[in-house]
Amino acid sequence: MLSENIKAIRKSKGLSQEELAIKLNVVRQTISKWEQGLSVPDSDMLISISEVLETPVSTLLGETVIESKVDDLKAISEKLEIINLQLAQRKTTRRKILHWLLISLCTVIVTISAVLIVLNSPYLGWNYNDPETTVIGVIFHAFEWLFVRLAPIILIGAIVGIFLTRKKV
């Protein structure tokens, strides 16, 4: 909500991200992160944004209720805390998904390796006089050749990724 409001109000005032960044003494990438919901401004910066955009802080946060000045900072802090918690939960969820995808990738690589070891390159004994058999044999050999060369690299990368994305206690 905050990210969409900043972007909409900035555009309605005819300001680019660069122009708003200059007025707030931040870099353009900071404005971009706020508008994408990747980060949120702190309460002081939120007040500065409201002043530059000539918009009440409550409007930036999506509320139309008029509160007293003392309550403004408290409400802003509470809203920002909720947004930060949501961002942290989103990050944790993405980390967990990536962790399990990497574990699945390792499982698939080990399974394919086991199948290739058990099959022991059966295409080497095939009769290649038939064109269809030749095509299938070449495809099977090309897959095996690529897999044997790439699988160890991918497996090592996935194992490193598993350790990097594990839950930190």
mmCIF file of the C-alpha atoms, coordinates in Angstrom:
data_MODEL
# 
_entry.id   MODEL 
# 
loop_
_atom_site.group_PDB 
_atom_site.id 
_atom_site.type_symbol 
_atom_site.label_atom_id 
_atom_site.label_alt_id 
_atom_site.label_comp_id 
_atom_site.label_asym_id 
_atom_site.label_entity_id 
_atom_site.label_seq_id 
_atom_site.pdbx_PDB_ins_code 
_atom_site.Cartn_x 
_atom_site.Cartn_y 
_atom_site.Cartn_z 
_atom_site.occupancy 
_atom_site.B_iso_or_equiv 
_atom_site.pdbx_formal_charge 
_atom_site.auth_seq_id 
_atom_site.auth_comp_id 
_atom_site.auth_asym_id 
_atom_site.auth_atom_id 
_atom_site.pdbx_PDB_model_num 
ATOM 1   C CA . MET A 1 1   ? 0.000  0.000   0.000   1.00 0.00 ? 1   MET A CA 1 
ATOM 2   C CA . LEU A 1 2   ? 2.742  2.474   0.974   1.00 0.00 ? 2   LEU A CA 1 
ATOM 3   C CA . SER A 1 3   ? 4.808  1.646   -2.114  1.00 0.00 ? 3   SER A CA 1 
ATOM 4   C CA . GLU A 1 4   ? 1.845  2.131   -4.445  1.00 0.00 ? 4   GLU A CA 1 
ATOM 5   C CA . ASN A 1 5   ? 0.864  5.396   -2.756  1.00 0.00 ? 5   ASN A CA 1 
ATOM 6   C CA . ILE A 1 6   ? 4.351  6.891   -3.005  1.00 0.00 ? 6   ILE A CA 1 
ATOM 7   C CA . LYS A 1 7   ? 4.506  6.018   -6.702  1.00 0.00 ? 7   LYS A CA 1 
ATOM 8   C CA . ALA A 1 8   ? 0.998  7.269   -7.506  1.00 0.00 ? 8   ALA A CA 1 
ATOM 9   C CA . ILE A 1 9   ? 1.374  10.554  -5.632  1.00 0.00 ? 9   ILE A CA 1 
ATOM 10  C CA . ARG A 1 10  ? 4.849  11.151  -7.110  1.00 0.00 ? 10  ARG A CA 1 
ATOM 11  C CA . LYS A 1 11  ? 3.487  10.649  -10.618 1.00 0.00 ? 11  LYS A CA 1 
ATOM 12  C CA . SER A 1 12  ? 0.432  12.814  -9.926  1.00 0.00 ? 12  SER A CA 1 
ATOM 13  C CA . LYS A 1 13  ? 2.787  15.625  -8.884  1.00 0.00 ? 13  LYS A CA 1 
ATOM 14  C CA . GLY A 1 14  ? 4.708  15.169  -12.156 1.00 0.00 ? 14  GLY A CA 1 
ATOM 15  C CA . LEU A 1 15  ? 7.960  14.159  -10.463 1.00 0.00 ? 15  LEU A CA 1 
ATOM 16  C CA . SER A 1 16  ? 10.393 11.541  -11.718 1.00 0.00 ? 16  SER A CA 1 
ATOM 17  C CA . GLN A 1 17  ? 12.118 9.188   -9.290  1.00 0.00 ? 17  GLN A CA 1 
ATOM 18  C CA . GLU A 1 18  ? 15.324 11.169  -9.849  1.00 0.00 ? 18  GLU A CA 1 
ATOM 19  C CA . GLU A 1 19  ? 13.641 14.514  -9.028  1.00 0.00 ? 19  GLU A CA 1 
ATOM 20  C CA . LEU A 1 20  ? 12.065 13.131  -5.859  1.00 0.00 ? 20  LEU A CA 1 
ATOM 21  C CA . ALA A 1 21  ? 15.386 11.581  -4.851  1.00 0.00 ? 21  ALA A CA 1 
ATOM 22  C CA . ILE A 1 22  ? 17.154 14.938  -5.218  1.00 0.00 ? 22  ILE A CA 1 
ATOM 23  C CA . LYS A 1 23  ? 14.524 16.690  -3.098  1.00 0.00 ? 23  LYS A CA 1 
ATOM 24  C CA . LEU A 1 24  ? 14.875 14.029  -0.369  1.00 0.00 ? 24  LEU A CA 1 
ATOM 25  C CA . ASN A 1 25  ? 18.702 13.841  -0.590  1.00 0.00 ? 25  ASN A CA 1 
ATOM 26  C CA . VAL A 1 26  ? 18.689 10.113  -1.416  1.00 0.00 ? 26  VAL A CA 1 
ATOM 27  C CA . VAL A 1 27  ? 19.691 8.148   -4.504  1.00 0.00 ? 27  VAL A CA 1 
ATOM 28  C CA . ARG A 1 28  ? 17.141 7.250   -7.176  1.00 0.00 ? 28  ARG A CA 1 
ATOM 29  C CA . GLN A 1 29  ? 17.526 3.538   -6.358  1.00 0.00 ? 29  GLN A CA 1 
ATOM 30  C CA . THR A 1 30  ? 16.159 4.213   -2.874  1.00 0.00 ? 30  THR A CA 1 
ATOM 31  C CA . ILE A 1 31  ? 12.972 5.670   -4.375  1.00 0.00 ? 31  ILE A CA 1 
ATOM 32  C CA . SER A 1 32  ? 12.763 2.666   -6.693  1.00 0.00 ? 32  SER A CA 1 
ATOM 33  C CA . LYS A 1 33  ? 13.059 0.240   -3.751  1.00 0.00 ? 33  LYS A CA 1 
ATOM 34  C CA . TRP A 1 34  ? 10.327 2.081   -1.850  1.00 0.00 ? 34  TRP A CA 1 
ATOM 35  C CA . GLU A 1 35  ? 8.020  1.977   -4.869  1.00 0.00 ? 35  GLU A CA 1 
ATOM 36  C CA . GLN A 1 36  ? 8.695  -1.718  -5.482  1.00 0.00 ? 36  GLN A CA 1 
ATOM 37  C CA . GLY A 1 37  ? 8.036  -2.555  -1.835  1.00 0.00 ? 37  GLY A CA 1 
ATOM 38  C CA . LEU A 1 38  ? 11.575 -3.909  -1.332  1.00 0.00 ? 38  LEU A CA 1 
ATOM 39  C CA . SER A 1 39  ? 12.205 -1.510  1.553   1.00 0.00 ? 39  SER A CA 1 
ATOM 40  C CA . VAL A 1 40  ? 10.361 1.167   3.466   1.00 0.00 ? 40  VAL A CA 1 
ATOM 41  C CA . PRO A 1 41  ? 11.408 4.655   4.519   1.00 0.00 ? 41  PRO A CA 1 
ATOM 42  C CA . ASP A 1 42  ? 11.929 5.306   8.225   1.00 0.00 ? 42  ASP A CA 1 
ATOM 43  C CA . SER A 1 43  ? 9.500  7.571   10.058  1.00 0.00 ? 43  SER A CA 1 
ATOM 44  C CA . ASP A 1 44  ? 11.617 10.725  9.626   1.00 0.00 ? 44  ASP A CA 1 
ATOM 45  C CA . MET A 1 45  ? 11.976 10.093  5.898   1.00 0.00 ? 45  MET A CA 1 
ATOM 46  C CA . LEU A 1 46  ? 8.247  9.386   5.637   1.00 0.00 ? 46  LEU A CA 1 
ATOM 47  C CA . ILE A 1 47  ? 7.569  12.837  7.076   1.00 0.00 ? 47  ILE A CA 1 
ATOM 48  C CA . SER A 1 48  ? 10.030 14.355  4.578   1.00 0.00 ? 48  SER A CA 1 
ATOM 49  C CA . ILE A 1 49  ? 8.300  12.528  1.721   1.00 0.00 ? 49  ILE A CA 1 
ATOM 50  C CA . SER A 1 50  ? 4.919  13.843  2.847   1.00 0.00 ? 50  SER A CA 1 
ATOM 51  C CA . GLU A 1 51  ? 6.302  17.392  2.937   1.00 0.00 ? 51  GLU A CA 1 
ATOM 52  C CA . VAL A 1 52  ? 7.910  17.152  -0.520  1.00 0.00 ? 52  VAL A CA 1 
ATOM 53  C CA . LEU A 1 53  ? 4.777  15.588  -2.038  1.00 0.00 ? 53  LEU A CA 1 
ATOM 54  C CA . GLU A 1 54  ? 2.540  17.981  -0.074  1.00 0.00 ? 54  GLU A CA 1 
ATOM 55  C CA . THR A 1 55  ? 0.512  15.014  1.147   1.00 0.00 ? 55  THR A CA 1 
ATOM 56  C CA . PRO A 1 56  ? -0.345 13.951  4.709   1.00 0.00 ? 56  PRO A CA 1 
ATOM 57  C CA . VAL A 1 57  ? 1.563  10.952  6.040   1.00 0.00 ? 57  VAL A CA 1 
ATOM 58  C CA . SER A 1 58  ? -1.733 9.202   6.707   1.00 0.00 ? 58  SER A CA 1 
ATOM 59  C CA . THR A 1 59  ? -2.540 9.412   2.986   1.00 0.00 ? 59  THR A CA 1 
ATOM 60  C CA . LEU A 1 60  ? 0.842  7.875   2.118   1.00 0.00 ? 60  LEU A CA 1 
ATOM 61  C CA . LEU A 1 61  ? 0.074  5.021   4.501   1.00 0.00 ? 61  LEU A CA 1 
ATOM 62  C CA . GLY A 1 62  ? -3.373 4.578   2.986   1.00 0.00 ? 62  GLY A CA 1 
ATOM 63  C CA . GLU A 1 63  ? -5.438 6.113   5.766   1.00 0.00 ? 63  GLU A CA 1 
ATOM 64  C CA . THR A 1 64  ? -7.746 9.082   5.478   1.00 0.00 ? 64  THR A CA 1 
ATOM 65  C CA . VAL A 1 65  ? -8.170 9.537   9.229   1.00 0.00 ? 65  VAL A CA 1 
ATOM 66  C CA . ILE A 1 66  ? -6.833 12.819  10.621  1.00 0.00 ? 66  ILE A CA 1 
ATOM 67  C CA . GLU A 1 67  ? -4.881 12.252  13.832  1.00 0.00 ? 67  GLU A CA 1 
ATOM 68  C CA . SER A 1 68  ? -3.033 14.544  16.148  1.00 0.00 ? 68  SER A CA 1 
ATOM 69  C CA . LYS A 1 69  ? 0.723  15.114  15.704  1.00 0.00 ? 69  LYS A CA 1 
ATOM 70  C CA . VAL A 1 70  ? 1.685  12.962  18.711  1.00 0.00 ? 70  VAL A CA 1 
ATOM 71  C CA . ASP A 1 71  ? -0.352 10.055  17.412  1.00 0.00 ? 71  ASP A CA 1 
ATOM 72  C CA . ASP A 1 72  ? 1.058  10.494  13.873  1.00 0.00 ? 72  ASP A CA 1 
ATOM 73  C CA . LEU A 1 73  ? 4.535  9.286   14.787  1.00 0.00 ? 73  LEU A CA 1 
ATOM 74  C CA . LYS A 1 74  ? 3.174  6.368   16.787  1.00 0.00 ? 74  LYS A CA 1 
ATOM 75  C CA . ALA A 1 75  ? 0.859  5.323   13.958  1.00 0.00 ? 75  ALA A CA 1 
ATOM 76  C CA . ILE A 1 76  ? 3.637  5.700   11.406  1.00 0.00 ? 76  ILE A CA 1 
ATOM 77  C CA . SER A 1 77  ? 5.967  3.590   13.538  1.00 0.00 ? 77  SER A CA 1 
ATOM 78  C CA . GLU A 1 78  ? 3.336  0.873   13.928  1.00 0.00 ? 78  GLU A CA 1 
ATOM 79  C CA . LYS A 1 79  ? 2.605  0.820   10.185  1.00 0.00 ? 79  LYS A CA 1 
ATOM 80  C CA . LEU A 1 80  ? 6.310  0.659   9.334   1.00 0.00 ? 80  LEU A CA 1 
ATOM 81  C CA . GLU A 1 81  ? 6.815  -2.158  11.824  1.00 0.00 ? 81  GLU A CA 1 
ATOM 82  C CA . ILE A 1 82  ? 4.022  -4.143  10.179  1.00 0.00 ? 82  ILE A CA 1 
ATOM 83  C CA . ILE A 1 83  ? 5.486  -3.510  6.721   1.00 0.00 ? 83  ILE A CA 1 
ATOM 84  C CA . ASN A 1 84  ? 8.958  -4.546  7.898   1.00 0.00 ? 84  ASN A CA 1 
ATOM 85  C CA . LEU A 1 85  ? 7.540  -7.752  9.392   1.00 0.00 ? 85  LEU A CA 1 
ATOM 86  C CA . GLN A 1 86  ? 5.777  -8.524  6.114   1.00 0.00 ? 86  GLN A CA 1 
ATOM 87  C CA . LEU A 1 87  ? 9.006  -7.966  4.174   1.00 0.00 ? 87  LEU A CA 1 
ATOM 88  C CA . ALA A 1 88  ? 10.896 -10.232 6.592   1.00 0.00 ? 88  ALA A CA 1 
ATOM 89  C CA . GLN A 1 89  ? 8.255  -12.969 6.248   1.00 0.00 ? 89  GLN A CA 1 
ATOM 90  C CA . ARG A 1 90  ? 8.401  -12.703 2.445   1.00 0.00 ? 90  ARG A CA 1 
ATOM 91  C CA . LYS A 1 91  ? 12.197 -13.019 2.529   1.00 0.00 ? 91  LYS A CA 1 
ATOM 92  C CA . THR A 1 92  ? 12.011 -16.053 4.840   1.00 0.00 ? 92  THR A CA 1 
ATOM 93  C CA . THR A 1 93  ? 9.447  -17.733 2.591   1.00 0.00 ? 93  THR A CA 1 
ATOM 94  C CA . ARG A 1 94  ? 11.589 -17.171 -0.514  1.00 0.00 ? 94  ARG A CA 1 
ATOM 95  C CA . ARG A 1 95  ? 14.643 -18.554 1.288   1.00 0.00 ? 95  ARG A CA 1 
ATOM 96  C CA . LYS A 1 96  ? 12.730 -21.693 2.307   1.00 0.00 ? 96  LYS A CA 1 
ATOM 97  C CA . ILE A 1 97  ? 11.414 -22.237 -1.229  1.00 0.00 ? 97  ILE A CA 1 
ATOM 98  C CA . LEU A 1 98  ? 14.905 -21.837 -2.703  1.00 0.00 ? 98  LEU A CA 1 
ATOM 99  C CA . HIS A 1 99  ? 16.322 -24.193 -0.054  1.00 0.00 ? 99  HIS A CA 1 
ATOM 100 C CA . TRP A 1 100 ? 13.846 -26.954 -0.940  1.00 0.00 ? 100 TRP A CA 1 
ATOM 101 C CA . LEU A 1 101 ? 14.286 -26.395 -4.678  1.00 0.00 ? 101 LEU A CA 1 
ATOM 102 C CA . LEU A 1 102 ? 18.038 -26.898 -4.268  1.00 0.00 ? 102 LEU A CA 1 
ATOM 103 C CA . ILE A 1 103 ? 17.455 -30.071 -2.238  1.00 0.00 ? 103 ILE A CA 1 
ATOM 104 C CA . SER A 1 104 ? 15.114 -31.310 -4.992  1.00 0.00 ? 104 SER A CA 1 
ATOM 105 C CA . LEU A 1 105 ? 17.734 -30.496 -7.641  1.00 0.00 ? 105 LEU A CA 1 
ATOM 106 C CA . CYS A 1 106 ? 20.334 -32.557 -5.754  1.00 0.00 ? 106 CYS A CA 1 
ATOM 107 C CA . THR A 1 107 ? 17.882 -35.450 -5.484  1.00 0.00 ? 107 THR A CA 1 
ATOM 108 C CA . VAL A 1 108 ? 17.141 -35.334 -9.226  1.00 0.00 ? 108 VAL A CA 1 
ATOM 109 C CA . ILE A 1 109 ? 20.844 -35.253 -10.129 1.00 0.00 ? 109 ILE A CA 1 
ATOM 110 C CA . VAL A 1 110 ? 21.640 -38.203 -7.853  1.00 0.00 ? 110 VAL A CA 1 
ATOM 111 C CA . THR A 1 111 ? 18.651 -40.159 -9.226  1.00 0.00 ? 111 THR A CA 1 
ATOM 112 C CA . ILE A 1 112 ? 19.618 -39.546 -12.866 1.00 0.00 ? 112 ILE A CA 1 
ATOM 113 C CA . SER A 1 113 ? 23.218 -40.496 -12.067 1.00 0.00 ? 113 SER A CA 1 
ATOM 114 C CA . ALA A 1 114 ? 22.057 -43.756 -10.477 1.00 0.00 ? 114 ALA A CA 1 
ATOM 115 C CA . VAL A 1 115 ? 19.873 -44.550 -13.499 1.00 0.00 ? 115 VAL A CA 1 
ATOM 116 C CA . LEU A 1 116 ? 22.746 -43.871 -15.911 1.00 0.00 ? 116 LEU A CA 1 
ATOM 117 C CA . ILE A 1 117 ? 25.084 -46.086 -13.860 1.00 0.00 ? 117 ILE A CA 1 
ATOM 118 C CA . VAL A 1 118 ? 22.545 -48.923 -13.789 1.00 0.00 ? 118 VAL A CA 1 
ATOM 119 C CA . LEU A 1 119 ? 21.855 -48.626 -17.546 1.00 0.00 ? 119 LEU A CA 1 
ATOM 120 C CA . ASN A 1 120 ? 25.616 -48.651 -18.267 1.00 0.00 ? 120 ASN A CA 1 
ATOM 121 C CA . SER A 1 121 ? 25.324 -46.918 -21.671 1.00 0.00 ? 121 SER A CA 1 
ATOM 122 C CA . PRO A 1 122 ? 23.139 -49.519 -23.459 1.00 0.00 ? 122 PRO A CA 1 
ATOM 123 C CA . TYR A 1 123 ? 23.211 -47.531 -26.698 1.00 0.00 ? 123 TYR A CA 1 
ATOM 124 C CA . LEU A 1 124 ? 26.804 -48.679 -27.296 1.00 0.00 ? 124 LEU A CA 1 
ATOM 125 C CA . GLY A 1 125 ? 25.554 -52.136 -28.251 1.00 0.00 ? 125 GLY A CA 1 
ATOM 126 C CA . TRP A 1 126 ? 22.710 -51.016 -30.495 1.00 0.00 ? 126 TRP A CA 1 
ATOM 127 C CA . ASN A 1 127 ? 22.502 -51.710 -34.227 1.00 0.00 ? 127 ASN A CA 1 
ATOM 128 C CA . TYR A 1 128 ? 22.878 -48.300 -35.882 1.00 0.00 ? 128 TYR A CA 1 
ATOM 129 C CA . ASN A 1 129 ? 21.784 -49.426 -39.367 1.00 0.00 ? 129 ASN A CA 1 
ATOM 130 C CA . ASP A 1 130 ? 18.249 -48.153 -38.643 1.00 0.00 ? 130 ASP A CA 1 
ATOM 131 C CA . PRO A 1 131 ? 18.118 -44.290 -38.871 1.00 0.00 ? 131 PRO A CA 1 
ATOM 132 C CA . GLU A 1 132 ? 15.615 -43.982 -36.012 1.00 0.00 ? 132 GLU A CA 1 
ATOM 133 C CA . THR A 1 133 ? 17.830 -46.028 -33.717 1.00 0.00 ? 133 THR A CA 1 
ATOM 134 C CA . THR A 1 134 ? 20.791 -43.899 -34.738 1.00 0.00 ? 134 THR A CA 1 
ATOM 135 C CA . VAL A 1 135 ? 18.990 -40.666 -33.852 1.00 0.00 ? 135 VAL A CA 1 
ATOM 136 C CA . ILE A 1 136 ? 17.821 -42.026 -30.481 1.00 0.00 ? 136 ILE A CA 1 
ATOM 137 C CA . GLY A 1 137 ? 21.327 -43.367 -29.730 1.00 0.00 ? 137 GLY A CA 1 
ATOM 138 C CA . VAL A 1 138 ? 22.960 -40.026 -30.577 1.00 0.00 ? 138 VAL A CA 1 
ATOM 139 C CA . ILE A 1 139 ? 20.440 -38.127 -28.432 1.00 0.00 ? 139 ILE A CA 1 
ATOM 140 C CA . PHE A 1 140 ? 20.961 -40.524 -25.521 1.00 0.00 ? 140 PHE A CA 1 
ATOM 141 C CA . HIS A 1 141 ? 24.744 -40.289 -25.865 1.00 0.00 ? 141 HIS A CA 1 
ATOM 142 C CA . ALA A 1 142 ? 24.654 -36.461 -26.084 1.00 0.00 ? 142 ALA A CA 1 
ATOM 143 C CA . PHE A 1 143 ? 22.474 -36.285 -22.956 1.00 0.00 ? 143 PHE A CA 1 
ATOM 144 C CA . GLU A 1 144 ? 24.772 -38.640 -21.062 1.00 0.00 ? 144 GLU A CA 1 
ATOM 145 C CA . TRP A 1 145 ? 27.887 -36.779 -22.236 1.00 0.00 ? 145 TRP A CA 1 
ATOM 146 C CA . LEU A 1 146 ? 26.494 -33.369 -21.156 1.00 0.00 ? 146 LEU A CA 1 
ATOM 147 C CA . PHE A 1 147 ? 25.092 -34.714 -17.906 1.00 0.00 ? 147 PHE A CA 1 
ATOM 148 C CA . VAL A 1 148 ? 28.365 -36.348 -16.847 1.00 0.00 ? 148 VAL A CA 1 
ATOM 149 C CA . ARG A 1 149 ? 30.216 -33.071 -17.399 1.00 0.00 ? 149 ARG A CA 1 
ATOM 150 C CA . LEU A 1 150 ? 27.672 -30.602 -15.968 1.00 0.00 ? 150 LEU A CA 1 
ATOM 151 C CA . ALA A 1 151 ? 26.068 -32.583 -13.122 1.00 0.00 ? 151 ALA A CA 1 
ATOM 152 C CA . PRO A 1 152 ? 29.057 -32.405 -10.735 1.00 0.00 ? 152 PRO A CA 1 
ATOM 153 C CA . ILE A 1 153 ? 29.318 -28.635 -11.116 1.00 0.00 ? 153 ILE A CA 1 
ATOM 154 C CA . ILE A 1 154 ? 25.572 -28.156 -10.646 1.00 0.00 ? 154 ILE A CA 1 
ATOM 155 C CA . LEU A 1 155 ? 25.533 -30.596 -7.711  1.00 0.00 ? 155 LEU A CA 1 
ATOM 156 C CA . ILE A 1 156 ? 28.345 -28.766 -5.922  1.00 0.00 ? 156 ILE A CA 1 
ATOM 157 C CA . GLY A 1 157 ? 26.629 -25.410 -6.533  1.00 0.00 ? 157 GLY A CA 1 
ATOM 158 C CA . ALA A 1 158 ? 23.329 -26.781 -5.233  1.00 0.00 ? 158 ALA A CA 1 
ATOM 159 C CA . ILE A 1 159 ? 24.973 -28.208 -2.096  1.00 0.00 ? 159 ILE A CA 1 
ATOM 160 C CA . VAL A 1 160 ? 26.655 -24.866 -1.403  1.00 0.00 ? 160 VAL A CA 1 
ATOM 161 C CA . GLY A 1 161 ? 23.281 -23.171 -1.973  1.00 0.00 ? 161 GLY A CA 1 
ATOM 162 C CA . ILE A 1 162 ? 21.624 -25.552 0.499   1.00 0.00 ? 162 ILE A CA 1 
ATOM 163 C CA . PHE A 1 163 ? 24.125 -24.589 3.187   1.00 0.00 ? 163 PHE A CA 1 
ATOM 164 C CA . LEU A 1 164 ? 23.760 -20.887 2.418   1.00 0.00 ? 164 LEU A CA 1 
ATOM 165 C CA . THR A 1 165 ? 19.934 -20.985 2.554   1.00 0.00 ? 165 THR A CA 1 
ATOM 166 C CA . ARG A 1 166 ? 19.565 -23.182 5.610   1.00 0.00 ? 166 ARG A CA 1 
ATOM 167 C CA . LYS A 1 167 ? 17.749 -21.766 8.615   1.00 0.00 ? 167 LYS A CA 1 
ATOM 168 C CA . LYS A 1 168 ? 20.126 -19.872 10.852  1.00 0.00 ? 168 LYS A CA 1 
ATOM 169 C CA . VAL A 1 169 ? 19.568 -20.539 14.522  1.00 0.00 ? 169 VAL A CA 1 
# 
